[in-house]
């Protein structure tokens, strides 16, 4: 069994959430649905003698320069 914890993912749902939060939506700041799928497929493709119990998937967002 593996639990996957995806961060905010660039979807129409997140666009709506940002709208409700009064925030600007920038899809480039979030992971793509394809990234989540790729991660899940990686876990499913593991050999039978291995397991990854937890996976957290977060976007790589550049930090603002000072």
C-alpha positions as CSV (number, residue, x, y, z in Angstrom):
1,X,0.0,0.0,0.0
2,X,1.3,3.5,-0.9
3,X,-0.2,6.8,0.1
4,X,0.4,9.6,-2.4
5,X,0.3,13.2,-1.2
6,X,0.2,15.5,-4.2
7,X,0.6,19.2,-3.6
8,X,-1.6,21.6,-5.4
9,X,-1.9,20.4,-9.0
10,X,-2.5,22.6,-12.0
11,X,-6.1,21.8,-12.7
12,X,-9.3,23.7,-13.3
13,X,-10.2,22.9,-9.7
14,X,-7.2,24.8,-8.5
15,X,-8.0,27.7,-10.7
16,X,-11.4,27.9,-9.1
17,X,-9.9,27.6,-5.6
18,X,-7.5,30.5,-6.3
19,X,-10.5,32.5,-7.5
20,X,-12.4,31.8,-4.3
21,X,-9.3,32.7,-2.3
22,X,-8.9,36.0,-4.2
23,X,-5.5,35.0,-5.4
24,X,-3.9,35.1,-8.9
25,X,-3.7,31.6,-10.5
26,X,-0.4,30.8,-12.1
27,X,-0.4,27.2,-13.3
28,X,3.4,27.2,-13.7
29,X,3.7,27.3,-9.9
30,X,2.0,23.9,-9.4
31,X,2.7,20.3,-10.4
32,X,1.0,19.0,-13.5
33,X,-1.5,16.1,-13.5
34,X,1.1,14.2,-15.7
35,X,3.6,14.5,-12.9
36,X,1.2,12.9,-10.4
37,X,0.4,10.1,-12.9
38,X,4.1,9.5,-13.6
39,X,4.8,9.3,-9.9
40,X,2.0,6.8,-9.3
41,X,3.2,4.7,-12.2
42,X,6.7,4.7,-10.8
43,X,5.4,3.2,-7.6
44,X,3.3,0.6,-9.4
45,X,6.3,-0.4,-11.5
46,X,8.5,-1.3,-8.5
47,X,9.8,-4.8,-8.2
48,X,7.7,-7.1,-6.0
49,X,10.3,-7.0,-3.2
50,X,10.1,-3.2,-2.8
51,X,7.6,-0.7,-1.5
52,X,7.4,3.0,-1.2
53,X,4.9,3.6,1.7
54,X,4.5,7.4,1.3
55,X,5.1,9.8,-1.6
56,X,4.9,13.5,-1.3
57,X,5.0,15.4,-4.7
58,X,5.7,19.1,-4.5
59,X,6.4,21.6,-7.2
60,X,9.8,23.1,-7.7
61,X,9.0,26.8,-7.5
62,X,11.9,29.3,-7.8
63,X,12.2,31.5,-4.7
64,X,11.8,35.2,-5.2
65,X,15.2,36.9,-5.6
66,X,16.2,39.3,-2.8
